[in-house]
């Protein structure tokens, strides 16, 4: 019985959804950055060790890049909280 690499990926995407829905922007950015680093590592393994490309890993890389950019954009351009008068 082995360990499937999809398990931490699925768990990471589920956490990203939860953090984004709860508007926990800093945690979303942090987790997206970790996910991006992991996806880049797996892509490097594919390119330099395995010499094959998996369409699922490449699509996951594209997805996590988009999520990371959107999360950073939300962090940078988030509106200041409204103050009550």
PDB file with one MODEL, atoms N, CA, C and O in Angstrom:
MODEL        1
ATOM      1  N   UNK A   1       0.853  -1.181   0.000  1.00  0.00           N
ATOM      2  CA  UNK A   1       0.000   0.000   0.000  1.00  0.00           C
ATOM      3  C   UNK A   1       0.891   1.233   0.000  1.00  0.00           C
ATOM      4  O   UNK A   1       1.672   1.442   0.928  1.00  0.00           O
ATOM      5  N   UNK A   2       0.772   2.044  -1.038  1.00  0.00           N
ATOM      6  CA  UNK A   2       1.638   3.201  -1.187  1.00  0.00           C
ATOM      7  C   UNK A   2       0.950   4.499  -0.839  1.00  0.00           C
ATOM      8  O   UNK A   2      -0.225   4.537  -0.473  1.00  0.00           O
ATOM      9  N   UNK A   3       1.711   5.546  -0.963  1.00  0.00           N
ATOM     10  CA  UNK A   3       1.217   6.893  -0.691  1.00  0.00           C
ATOM     11  C   UNK A   3       0.934   7.572  -2.023  1.00  0.00           C
ATOM     12  O   UNK A   3       1.803   7.609  -2.895  1.00  0.00           O
ATOM     13  N   UNK A   4      -0.250   8.100  -2.186  1.00  0.00           N
ATOM     14  CA  UNK A   4      -0.626   8.767  -3.423  1.00  0.00           C
ATOM     15  C   UNK A   4      -0.338  10.254  -3.317  1.00  0.00           C
ATOM     16  O   UNK A   4      -0.730  10.895  -2.342  1.00  0.00           O
ATOM     17  N   UNK A   5       0.345  10.811  -4.316  1.00  0.00           N
ATOM     18  CA  UNK A   5       0.669  12.232  -4.308  1.00  0.00           C
ATOM     19  C   UNK A   5      -0.562  13.111  -4.455  1.00  0.00           C
ATOM     20  O   UNK A   5      -0.512  14.302  -4.151  1.00  0.00           O
ATOM     21  N   UNK A   6      -1.652  12.546  -4.911  1.00  0.00           N
ATOM     22  CA  UNK A   6      -2.868  13.336  -5.088  1.00  0.00           C
ATOM     23  C   UNK A   6      -3.507  13.715  -3.746  1.00  0.00           C
ATOM     24  O   UNK A   6      -4.230  14.708  -3.666  1.00  0.00           O
ATOM     25  N   UNK A   7      -3.247  12.940  -2.706  1.00  0.00           N
ATOM     26  CA  UNK A   7      -3.891  13.186  -1.409  1.00  0.00           C
ATOM     27  C   UNK A   7      -3.523  14.564  -0.844  1.00  0.00           C
ATOM     28  O   UNK A   7      -4.433  15.315  -0.495  1.00  0.00           O
ATOM     29  N   UNK A   8      -2.229  14.941  -0.733  1.00  0.00           N
ATOM     30  CA  UNK A   8      -1.952  16.291  -0.217  1.00  0.00           C
ATOM     31  C   UNK A   8      -2.437  17.388  -1.161  1.00  0.00           C
ATOM     32  O   UNK A   8      -2.781  18.480  -0.707  1.00  0.00           O
ATOM     33  N   UNK A   9      -2.471  17.118  -2.456  1.00  0.00           N
ATOM     34  CA  UNK A   9      -2.977  18.113  -3.403  1.00  0.00           C
ATOM     35  C   UNK A   9      -4.463  18.371  -3.215  1.00  0.00           C
ATOM     36  O   UNK A   9      -4.904  19.520  -3.190  1.00  0.00           O
ATOM     37  N   UNK A  10      -5.221  17.310  -3.084  1.00  0.00           N
ATOM     38  CA  UNK A  10      -6.665  17.451  -2.864  1.00  0.00           C
ATOM     39  C   UNK A  10      -6.937  18.147  -1.535  1.00  0.00           C
ATOM     40  O   UNK A  10      -7.794  19.027  -1.457  1.00  0.00           O
ATOM     41  N   UNK A  11      -6.214  17.759  -0.499  1.00  0.00           N
ATOM     42  CA  UNK A  11      -6.381  18.399   0.807  1.00  0.00           C
ATOM     43  C   UNK A  11      -6.006  19.882   0.739  1.00  0.00           C
ATOM     44  O   UNK A  11      -6.672  20.723   1.343  1.00  0.00           O
ATOM     45  N   UNK A  12      -4.946  20.196   0.007  1.00  0.00           N
ATOM     46  CA  UNK A  12      -4.533  21.592  -0.140  1.00  0.00           C
ATOM     47  C   UNK A  12      -5.564  22.431  -0.869  1.00  0.00           C
ATOM     48  O   UNK A  12      -5.850  23.559  -0.466  1.00  0.00           O
ATOM     49  N   UNK A  13      -6.124  21.885  -1.947  1.00  0.00           N
ATOM     50  CA  UNK A  13      -7.163  22.619  -2.675  1.00  0.00           C
ATOM     51  C   UNK A  13      -8.411  22.802  -1.813  1.00  0.00           C
ATOM     52  O   UNK A  13      -9.055  23.850  -1.868  1.00  0.00           O
ATOM     53  N   UNK A  14      -8.752  21.792  -1.021  1.00  0.00           N
ATOM     54  CA  UNK A  14      -9.920  21.924  -0.133  1.00  0.00           C
ATOM     55  C   UNK A  14      -9.668  23.006   0.915  1.00  0.00           C
ATOM     56  O   UNK A  14     -10.567  23.792   1.212  1.00  0.00           O
ATOM     57  N   UNK A  15      -8.468  23.059   1.475  1.00  0.00           N
ATOM     58  CA  UNK A  15      -8.142  24.114   2.437  1.00  0.00           C
ATOM     59  C   UNK A  15      -8.170  25.494   1.776  1.00  0.00           C
ATOM     60  O   UNK A  15      -8.629  26.466   2.375  1.00  0.00           O
ATOM     61  N   UNK A  16      -7.679  25.571   0.548  1.00  0.00           N
ATOM     62  CA  UNK A  16      -7.732  26.850  -0.167  1.00  0.00           C
ATOM     63  C   UNK A  16      -9.164  27.333  -0.338  1.00  0.00           C
ATOM     64  O   UNK A  16      -9.445  28.518  -0.163  1.00  0.00           O
ATOM     65  N   UNK A  17     -10.058  26.435  -0.674  1.00  0.00           N
ATOM     66  CA  UNK A  17     -11.471  26.803  -0.823  1.00  0.00           C
ATOM     67  C   UNK A  17     -12.041  27.292   0.506  1.00  0.00           C
ATOM     68  O   UNK A  17     -12.736  28.307   0.551  1.00  0.00           O
ATOM     69  N   UNK A  18     -11.748  26.574   1.578  1.00  0.00           N
ATOM     70  CA  UNK A  18     -12.267  26.960   2.903  1.00  0.00           C
ATOM     71  C   UNK A  18     -11.721  28.318   3.314  1.00  0.00           C
ATOM     72  O   UNK A  18     -12.480  29.180   3.757  1.00  0.00           O
ATOM     73  N   UNK A  19     -10.398  28.522   3.173  1.00  0.00           N
ATOM     74  CA  UNK A  19      -9.800  29.799   3.560  1.00  0.00           C
ATOM     75  C   UNK A  19     -10.338  30.948   2.711  1.00  0.00           C
ATOM     76  O   UNK A  19     -10.574  32.042   3.223  1.00  0.00           O
ATOM     77  N   UNK A  20     -10.532  30.703   1.419  1.00  0.00           N
ATOM     78  CA  UNK A  20     -11.043  31.759   0.537  1.00  0.00           C
ATOM     79  C   UNK A  20     -12.489  32.105   0.884  1.00  0.00           C
ATOM     80  O   UNK A  20     -12.857  33.280   0.903  1.00  0.00           O
ATOM     81  N   UNK A  21     -13.302  31.099   1.156  1.00  0.00           N
ATOM     82  CA  UNK A  21     -14.700  31.361   1.508  1.00  0.00           C
ATOM     83  C   UNK A  21     -14.827  32.075   2.848  1.00  0.00           C
ATOM     84  O   UNK A  21     -15.746  32.869   3.047  1.00  0.00           O
ATOM     85  N   UNK A  22     -13.916  31.798   3.756  1.00  0.00           N
ATOM     86  CA  UNK A  22     -13.937  32.472   5.056  1.00  0.00           C
ATOM     87  C   UNK A  22     -13.231  33.824   5.025  1.00  0.00           C
ATOM     88  O   UNK A  22     -13.135  34.510   6.042  1.00  0.00           O
ATOM     89  N   UNK A  23     -12.733  34.203   3.831  1.00  0.00           N
ATOM     90  CA  UNK A  23     -12.025  35.477   3.630  1.00  0.00           C
ATOM     91  C   UNK A  23     -10.796  35.599   4.526  1.00  0.00           C
ATOM     92  O   UNK A  23     -10.488  36.683   5.021  1.00  0.00           O
ATOM     93  N   UNK A  24     -10.106  34.501   4.730  1.00  0.00           N
ATOM     94  CA  UNK A  24      -8.837  34.503   5.454  1.00  0.00           C
ATOM     95  C   UNK A  24      -7.731  34.696   4.420  1.00  0.00           C
ATOM     96  O   UNK A  24      -7.077  33.742   3.998  1.00  0.00           O
ATOM     97  N   UNK A  25      -7.541  35.946   4.026  1.00  0.00           N
ATOM     98  CA  UNK A  25      -6.697  36.261   2.878  1.00  0.00           C
ATOM     99  C   UNK A  25      -5.244  35.870   3.133  1.00  0.00           C
ATOM    100  O   UNK A  25      -4.606  35.280   2.261  1.00  0.00           O
ATOM    101  N   UNK A  26      -4.717  36.186   4.300  1.00  0.00           N
ATOM    102  CA  UNK A  26      -3.311  35.891   4.577  1.00  0.00           C
ATOM    103  C   UNK A  26      -3.049  34.380   4.559  1.00  0.00           C
ATOM    104  O   UNK A  26      -2.031  33.936   4.029  1.00  0.00           O
ATOM    105  N   UNK A  27      -3.953  33.601   5.128  1.00  0.00           N
ATOM    106  CA  UNK A  27      -3.775  32.149   5.107  1.00  0.00           C
ATOM    107  C   UNK A  27      -3.923  31.592   3.692  1.00  0.00           C
ATOM    108  O   UNK A  27      -3.231  30.644   3.323  1.00  0.00           O
ATOM    109  N   UNK A  28      -4.816  32.173   2.906  1.00  0.00           N
ATOM    110  CA  UNK A  28      -4.989  31.742   1.527  1.00  0.00           C
ATOM    111  C   UNK A  28      -3.720  31.998   0.721  1.00  0.00           C
ATOM    112  O   UNK A  28      -3.282  31.141  -0.047  1.00  0.00           O
ATOM    113  N   UNK A  29      -3.134  33.175   0.898  1.00  0.00           N
ATOM    114  CA  UNK A  29      -1.891  33.503   0.185  1.00  0.00           C
ATOM    115  C   UNK A  29      -0.765  32.579   0.616  1.00  0.00           C
ATOM    116  O   UNK A  29       0.000  32.097  -0.219  1.00  0.00           O
ATOM    117  N   UNK A  30      -0.660  32.335   1.901  1.00  0.00           N
ATOM    118  CA  UNK A  30       0.395  31.462   2.419  1.00  0.00           C
ATOM    119  C   UNK A  30       0.253  30.041   1.870  1.00  0.00           C
ATOM    120  O   UNK A  30       1.228  29.464   1.390  1.00  0.00           O
ATOM    121  N   UNK A  31      -0.930  29.489   1.937  1.00  0.00           N
ATOM    122  CA  UNK A  31      -1.155  28.127   1.447  1.00  0.00           C
ATOM    123  C   UNK A  31      -0.987  28.053  -0.067  1.00  0.00           C
ATOM    124  O   UNK A  31      -0.468  27.064  -0.584  1.00  0.00           O
ATOM    125  N   UNK A  32      -1.417  29.080  -0.776  1.00  0.00           N
ATOM    126  CA  UNK A  32      -1.237  29.096  -2.228  1.00  0.00           C
ATOM    127  C   UNK A  32       0.247  29.148  -2.583  1.00  0.00           C
ATOM    128  O   UNK A  32       0.675  28.511  -3.546  1.00  0.00           O
ATOM    129  N   UNK A  33       1.026  29.893  -1.822  1.00  0.00           N
ATOM    130  CA  UNK A  33       2.469  29.947  -2.064  1.00  0.00           C
ATOM    131  C   UNK A  33       3.142  28.603  -1.822  1.00  0.00           C
ATOM    132  O   UNK A  33       4.027  28.198  -2.575  1.00  0.00           O
ATOM    133  N   UNK A  34       2.720  27.919  -0.772  1.00  0.00           N
ATOM    134  CA  UNK A  34       3.250  26.576  -0.494  1.00  0.00           C
ATOM    135  C   UNK A  34       2.857  25.614  -1.613  1.00  0.00           C
ATOM    136  O   UNK A  34       3.670  24.810  -2.068  1.00  0.00           O
ATOM    137  N   UNK A  35       1.605  25.705  -2.049  1.00  0.00           N
ATOM    138  CA  UNK A  35       1.140  24.859  -3.146  1.00  0.00           C
ATOM    139  C   UNK A  35       1.890  25.134  -4.436  1.00  0.00           C
ATOM    140  O   UNK A  35       2.204  24.209  -5.185  1.00  0.00           O
ATOM    141  N   UNK A  36       2.178  26.401  -4.700  1.00  0.00           N
ATOM    142  CA  UNK A  36       2.930  26.757  -5.902  1.00  0.00           C
ATOM    143  C   UNK A  36       4.346  26.201  -5.835  1.00  0.00           C
ATOM    144  O   UNK A  36       4.854  25.667  -6.822  1.00  0.00           O
ATOM    145  N   UNK A  37       4.983  26.323  -4.679  1.00  0.00           N
ATOM    146  CA  UNK A  37       6.337  25.781  -4.525  1.00  0.00           C
ATOM    147  C   UNK A  37       6.345  24.264  -4.732  1.00  0.00           C
ATOM    148  O   UNK A  37       7.244  23.729  -5.382  1.00  0.00           O
ATOM    149  N   UNK A  38       5.360  23.582  -4.188  1.00  0.00           N
ATOM    150  CA  UNK A  38       5.259  22.126  -4.345  1.00  0.00           C
ATOM    151  C   UNK A  38       5.001  21.744  -5.801  1.00  0.00           C
ATOM    152  O   UNK A  38       5.585  20.782  -6.300  1.00  0.00           O
ATOM    153  N   UNK A  39       4.131  22.489  -6.485  1.00  0.00           N
ATOM    154  CA  UNK A  39       3.834  22.203  -7.888  1.00  0.00           C
ATOM    155  C   UNK A  39       5.067  22.451  -8.761  1.00  0.00           C
ATOM    156  O   UNK A  39       5.324  21.698  -9.701  1.00  0.00           O
ATOM    157  N   UNK A  40       5.821  23.496  -8.453  1.00  0.00           N
ATOM    158  CA  UNK A  40       7.051  23.750  -9.199  1.00  0.00           C
ATOM    159  C   UNK A  40       8.076  22.644  -8.958  1.00  0.00           C
ATOM    160  O   UNK A  40       8.785  22.243  -9.881  1.00  0.00           O
ATOM    161  N   UNK A  41       8.158  22.153  -7.728  1.00  0.00           N
ATOM    162  CA  UNK A  41       9.054  21.035  -7.427  1.00  0.00           C
ATOM    163  C   UNK A  41       8.669  19.792  -8.228  1.00  0.00           C
ATOM    164  O   UNK A  41       9.530  19.144  -8.821  1.00  0.00           O
ATOM    165  N   UNK A  42       7.374  19.459  -8.246  1.00  0.00           N
ATOM    166  CA  UNK A  42       6.926  18.289  -8.999  1.00  0.00           C
ATOM    167  C   UNK A  42       7.175  18.458 -10.494  1.00  0.00           C
ATOM    168  O   UNK A  42       7.502  17.490 -11.181  1.00  0.00           O
ATOM    169  N   UNK A  43       7.024  19.672 -11.002  1.00  0.00           N
ATOM    170  CA  UNK A  43       7.297  19.930 -12.412  1.00  0.00           C
ATOM    171  C   UNK A  43       8.785  19.759 -12.709  1.00  0.00           C
ATOM    172  O   UNK A  43       9.153  19.246 -13.766  1.00  0.00           O
ATOM    173  N   UNK A  44       9.635  20.183 -11.787  1.00  0.00           N
ATOM    174  CA  UNK A  44      11.072  19.992 -11.959  1.00  0.00           C
ATOM    175  C   UNK A  44      11.431  18.509 -11.958  1.00  0.00           C
ATOM    176  O   UNK A  44      12.275  18.073 -12.741  1.00  0.00           O
ATOM    177  N   UNK A  45      10.798  17.737 -11.086  1.00  0.00           N
ATOM    178  CA  UNK A  45      11.025  16.290 -11.060  1.00  0.00           C
ATOM    179  C   UNK A  45      10.605  15.671 -12.386  1.00  0.00           C
ATOM    180  O   UNK A  45      11.309  14.823 -12.935  1.00  0.00           O
ATOM    181  N   UNK A  46       9.455  16.101 -12.896  1.00  0.00           N
ATOM    182  CA  UNK A  46       8.994  15.581 -14.194  1.00  0.00           C
ATOM    183  C   UNK A  46       9.992  15.890 -15.303  1.00  0.00           C
ATOM    184  O   UNK A  46      10.316  15.028 -16.121  1.00  0.00           O
ATOM    185  N   UNK A  47      10.475  17.127 -15.321  1.00  0.00           N
ATOM    186  CA  UNK A  47      11.322  17.567 -16.420  1.00  0.00           C
ATOM    187  C   UNK A  47      12.722  16.973 -16.366  1.00  0.00           C
ATOM    188  O   UNK A  47      13.261  16.573 -17.398  1.00  0.00           O
ATOM    189  N   UNK A  48      13.319  16.908 -15.179  1.00  0.00           N
ATOM    190  CA  UNK A  48      14.734  16.547 -15.080  1.00  0.00           C
ATOM    191  C   UNK A  48      15.009  15.128 -14.602  1.00  0.00           C
ATOM    192  O   UNK A  48      16.104  14.615 -14.833  1.00  0.00           O
ATOM    193  N   UNK A  49      14.073  14.490 -13.958  1.00  0.00           N
ATOM    194  CA  UNK A  49      14.307  13.128 -13.473  1.00  0.00           C
ATOM    195  C   UNK A  49      13.519  12.094 -14.269  1.00  0.00           C
ATOM    196  O   UNK A  49      14.068  11.083 -14.706  1.00  0.00           O
ATOM    197  N   UNK A  50      12.238  12.355 -14.451  1.00  0.00           N
ATOM    198  CA  UNK A  50      11.377  11.382 -15.123  1.00  0.00           C
ATOM    199  C   UNK A  50      11.384  11.528 -16.647  1.00  0.00           C
ATOM    200  O   UNK A  50      11.171  10.554 -17.369  1.00  0.00           O
ATOM    201  N   UNK A  51      11.629  12.740 -17.128  1.00  0.00           N
ATOM    202  CA  UNK A  51      11.622  13.057 -18.556  1.00  0.00           C
ATOM    203  C   UNK A  51      10.285  12.711 -19.212  1.00  0.00           C
ATOM    204  O   UNK A  51      10.238  12.287 -20.367  1.00  0.00           O
ATOM    205  N   UNK A  52       9.208  12.897 -18.459  1.00  0.00           N
ATOM    206  CA  UNK A  52       7.851  12.729 -18.973  1.00  0.00           C
ATOM    207  C   UNK A  52       7.002  13.856 -18.394  1.00  0.00           C
ATOM    208  O   UNK A  52       7.356  14.458 -17.380  1.00  0.00           O
ATOM    209  N   UNK A  53       5.899  14.126 -19.039  1.00  0.00           N
ATOM    210  CA  UNK A  53       4.988  15.171 -18.575  1.00  0.00           C
ATOM    211  C   UNK A  53       3.621  14.558 -18.339  1.00  0.00           C
ATOM    212  O   UNK A  53       3.076  13.876 -19.206  1.00  0.00           O
ATOM    213  N   UNK A  54       3.078  14.802 -17.172  1.00  0.00           N
ATOM    214  CA  UNK A  54       1.742  14.339 -16.824  1.00  0.00           C
ATOM    215  C   UNK A  54       0.780  15.520 -16.978  1.00  0.00           C
ATOM    216  O   UNK A  54       1.002  16.592 -16.415  1.00  0.00           O
ATOM    217  N   UNK A  55      -0.277  15.310 -17.740  1.00  0.00           N
ATOM    218  CA  UNK A  55      -1.219  16.392 -18.000  1.00  0.00           C
ATOM    219  C   UNK A  55      -1.892  16.859 -16.702  1.00  0.00           C
ATOM    220  O   UNK A  55      -2.257  18.029 -16.585  1.00  0.00           O
ATOM    221  N   UNK A  56      -2.055  15.969 -15.743  1.00  0.00           N
ATOM    222  CA  UNK A  56      -2.681  16.353 -14.476  1.00  0.00           C
ATOM    223  C   UNK A  56      -1.769  17.250 -13.649  1.00  0.00           C
ATOM    224  O   UNK A  56      -2.243  18.200 -13.026  1.00  0.00           O
ATOM    225  N   UNK A  57      -0.466  16.965 -13.632  1.00  0.00           N
ATOM    226  CA  UNK A  57       0.469  17.814 -12.884  1.00  0.00           C
ATOM    227  C   UNK A  57       0.610  19.181 -13.545  1.00  0.00           C
ATOM    228  O   UNK A  57       0.674  20.202 -12.860  1.00  0.00           O
ATOM    229  N   UNK A  58       0.659  19.200 -14.873  1.00  0.00           N
ATOM    230  CA  UNK A  58       0.782  20.474 -15.575  1.00  0.00           C
ATOM    231  C   UNK A  58      -0.483  21.316 -15.387  1.00  0.00           C
ATOM    232  O   UNK A  58      -0.394  22.526 -15.180  1.00  0.00           O
ATOM    233  N   UNK A  59      -1.650  20.688 -15.457  1.00  0.00           N
ATOM    234  CA  UNK A  59      -2.889  21.443 -15.237  1.00  0.00           C
ATOM    235  C   UNK A  59      -2.994  21.909 -13.790  1.00  0.00           C
ATOM    236  O   UNK A  59      -3.522  22.989 -13.523  1.00  0.00           O
ATOM    237  N   UNK A  60      -2.498  21.108 -12.857  1.00  0.00           N
ATOM    238  CA  UNK A  60      -2.479  21.526 -11.459  1.00  0.00           C
ATOM    239  C   UNK A  60      -1.534  22.712 -11.265  1.00  0.00           C
ATOM    240  O   UNK A  60      -1.827  23.619 -10.486  1.00  0.00           O
ATOM    241  N   UNK A  61      -0.410  22.706 -11.968  1.00  0.00           N
ATOM    242  CA  UNK A  61       0.514  23.841 -11.899  1.00  0.00           C
ATOM    243  C   UNK A  61      -0.148  25.106 -12.418  1.00  0.00           C
ATOM    244  O   UNK A  61      -0.040  26.160 -11.792  1.00  0.00           O
ATOM    245  N   UNK A  62      -0.827  25.018 -13.546  1.00  0.00           N
ATOM    246  CA  UNK A  62      -1.514  26.188 -14.108  1.00  0.00           C
ATOM    247  C   UNK A  62      -2.579  26.689 -13.133  1.00  0.00           C
ATOM    248  O   UNK A  62      -2.711  27.894 -12.917  1.00  0.00           O
ATOM    249  N   UNK A  63      -3.333  25.769 -12.549  1.00  0.00           N
ATOM    250  CA  UNK A  63      -4.384  26.142 -11.608  1.00  0.00           C
ATOM    251  C   UNK A  63      -3.813  26.824 -10.365  1.00  0.00           C
ATOM    252  O   UNK A  63      -4.353  27.838  -9.924  1.00  0.00           O
ATOM    253  N   UNK A  64      -2.743  26.293  -9.798  1.00  0.00           N
ATOM    254  CA  UNK A  64      -2.192  26.881  -8.574  1.00  0.00           C
ATOM    255  C   UNK A  64      -1.510  28.217  -8.870  1.00  0.00           C
ATOM    256  O   UNK A  64      -1.478  29.090  -8.003  1.00  0.00           O
ATOM    257  N   UNK A  65      -0.962  28.395 -10.081  1.00  0.00           N
ATOM    258  CA  UNK A  65      -0.405  29.693 -10.460  1.00  0.00           C
ATOM    259  C   UNK A  65      -1.523  30.739 -10.497  1.00  0.00           C
ATOM    260  O   UNK A  65      -1.364  31.840  -9.968  1.00  0.00           O
ATOM    261  N   UNK A  66      -2.648  30.394 -11.120  1.00  0.00           N
ATOM    262  CA  UNK A  66      -3.781  31.322 -11.163  1.00  0.00           C
ATOM    263  C   UNK A  66      -4.308  31.635  -9.768  1.00  0.00           C
ATOM    264  O   UNK A  66      -4.587  32.793  -9.455  1.00  0.00           O
ATOM    265  N   UNK A  67      -4.446  30.621  -8.938  1.00  0.00           N
ATOM    266  CA  UNK A  67      -4.939  30.833  -7.574  1.00  0.00           C
ATOM    267  C   UNK A  67      -3.984  31.724  -6.796  1.00  0.00           C
ATOM    268  O   UNK A  67      -4.420  32.615  -6.066  1.00  0.00           O
ATOM    269  N   UNK A  68      -2.683  31.489  -6.948  1.00  0.00           N
ATOM    270  CA  UNK A  68      -1.699  32.285  -6.215  1.00  0.00           C
ATOM    271  C   UNK A  68      -1.738  33.742  -6.655  1.00  0.00           C
ATOM    272  O   UNK A  68      -1.718  34.643  -5.815  1.00  0.00           O
ATOM    273  N   UNK A  69      -1.794  33.983  -7.966  1.00  0.00           N
ATOM    274  CA  UNK A  69      -1.869  35.364  -8.443  1.00  0.00           C
ATOM    275  C   UNK A  69      -3.141  36.053  -7.971  1.00  0.00           C
ATOM    276  O   UNK A  69      -3.102  37.215  -7.569  1.00  0.00           O
ATOM    277  N   UNK A  70      -4.265  35.351  -8.015  1.00  0.00           N
ATOM    278  CA  UNK A  70      -5.518  35.947  -7.549  1.00  0.00           C
ATOM    279  C   UNK A  70      -5.483  36.212  -6.049  1.00  0.00           C
ATOM    280  O   UNK A  70      -5.987  37.240  -5.595  1.00  0.00           O
ATOM    281  N   UNK A  71      -4.898  35.308  -5.274  1.00  0.00           N
ATOM    282  CA  UNK A  71      -4.813  35.513  -3.830  1.00  0.00           C
ATOM    283  C   UNK A  71      -3.903  36.691  -3.499  1.00  0.00           C
ATOM    284  O   UNK A  71      -4.231  37.501  -2.632  1.00  0.00           O
ATOM    285  N   UNK A  72      -2.761  36.796  -4.184  1.00  0.00           N
ATOM    286  CA  UNK A  72      -1.880  37.945  -3.952  1.00  0.00           C
ATOM    287  C   UNK A  72      -2.551  39.239  -4.378  1.00  0.00           C
ATOM    288  O   UNK A  72      -2.410  40.262  -3.707  1.00  0.00           O
ATOM    289  N   UNK A  73      -3.284  39.205  -5.492  1.00  0.00           N
ATOM    290  CA  UNK A  73      -4.013  40.394  -5.922  1.00  0.00           C
ATOM    291  C   UNK A  73      -5.057  40.809  -4.915  1.00  0.00           C
ATOM    292  O   UNK A  73      -5.249  42.000  -4.667  1.00  0.00           O
ATOM    293  N   UNK A  74      -5.735  39.838  -4.334  1.00  0.00           N
ATOM    294  CA  UNK A  74      -6.732  40.146  -3.301  1.00  0.00           C
ATOM    295  C   UNK A  74      -6.067  40.742  -2.071  1.00  0.00           C
ATOM    296  O   UNK A  74      -6.605  41.654  -1.444  1.00  0.00           O
ATOM    297  N   UNK A  75      -4.899  40.223  -1.729  1.00  0.00           N
ATOM    298  CA  UNK A  75      -4.169  40.751  -0.565  1.00  0.00           C
ATOM    299  C   UNK A  75      -3.698  42.181  -0.811  1.00  0.00           C
ATOM    300  O   UNK A  75      -3.792  43.035   0.070  1.00  0.00           O
ATOM    301  N   UNK A  76      -3.197  42.430  -2.002  1.00  0.00           N
ATOM    302  CA  UNK A  76      -2.640  43.750  -2.314  1.00  0.00           C
ATOM    303  C   UNK A  76      -3.734  44.803  -2.508  1.00  0.00           C
ATOM    304  O   UNK A  76      -3.630  45.925  -2.014  1.00  0.00           O
ATOM    305  N   UNK A  77      -4.783  44.418  -3.238  1.00  0.00           N
ATOM    306  CA  UNK A  77      -5.795  45.399  -3.608  1.00  0.00           C
ATOM    307  C   UNK A  77      -7.066  45.311  -2.756  1.00  0.00           C
ATOM    308  O   UNK A  77      -8.094  45.879  -3.125  1.00  0.00           O
ATOM    309  N   UNK A  78      -7.007  44.617  -1.638  1.00  0.00           N
ATOM    310  CA  UNK A  78      -8.181  44.518  -0.776  1.00  0.00           C
ATOM    311  C   UNK A  78      -8.542  45.891  -0.231  1.00  0.00           C
ATOM    312  O   UNK A  78      -7.675  46.696   0.110  1.00  0.00           O
ATOM    313  N   UNK A  79      -9.812  46.129  -0.159  1.00  0.00           N
ATOM    314  CA  UNK A  79     -10.281  47.403   0.384  1.00  0.00           C
ATOM    315  C   UNK A  79     -10.050  47.452   1.878  1.00  0.00           C
ATOM    316  O   UNK A  79     -10.085  46.431   2.565  1.00  0.00           O
ATOM    317  N   UNK A  80      -9.814  48.643   2.363  1.00  0.00           N
ATOM    318  CA  UNK A  80      -9.685  48.833   3.800  1.00  0.00           C
ATOM    319  C   UNK A  80     -11.039  48.589   4.437  1.00  0.00           C
ATOM    320  O   UNK A  80     -12.059  48.940   3.844  1.00  0.00           O
ATOM    321  N   UNK A  81     -11.087  48.002   5.622  1.00  0.00           N
ATOM    322  CA  UNK A  81     -12.372  47.751   6.262  1.00  0.00           C
ATOM    323  C   UNK A  81     -13.121  49.045   6.545  1.00  0.00           C
ATOM    324  O   UNK A  81     -12.536  50.037   6.979  1.00  0.00           O
ATOM    325  N   UNK A  82     -14.401  49.018   6.296  1.00  0.00           N
ATOM    326  CA  UNK A  82     -15.236  50.207   6.532  1.00  0.00           C
ATOM    327  C   UNK A  82     -15.389  50.439   8.024  1.00  0.00           C
ATOM    328  O   UNK A  82     -15.610  49.503   8.793  1.00  0.00           O
ATOM    329  N   UNK A  83     -15.271  51.683   8.418  1.00  0.00           N
ATOM    330  CA  UNK A  83     -15.435  52.024   9.826  1.00  0.00           C
ATOM    331  C   UNK A  83     -16.836  52.571  10.024  1.00  0.00           C
ATOM    332  O   UNK A  83     -17.366  53.283   9.171  1.00  0.00           O
ATOM    333  N   UNK A  84     -17.421  52.235  11.146  1.00  0.00           N
ATOM    334  CA  UNK A  84     -18.765  52.744  11.436  1.00  0.00           C
ATOM    335  C   UNK A  84     -18.664  54.136  12.058  1.00  0.00           C
ATOM    336  O   UNK A  84     -17.728  54.438  12.799  1.00  0.00           O
ATOM    337  N   UNK A  85     -19.628  54.954  11.746  1.00  0.00           N
ATOM    338  CA  UNK A  85     -19.598  56.335  12.246  1.00  0.00           C
ATOM    339  C   UNK A  85     -20.346  56.473  13.516  1.00  0.00           C
ATOM    340  O   UNK A  85     -20.421  57.568  14.072  1.00  0.00           O
TER     341      UNK A  85
ENDMDL
END
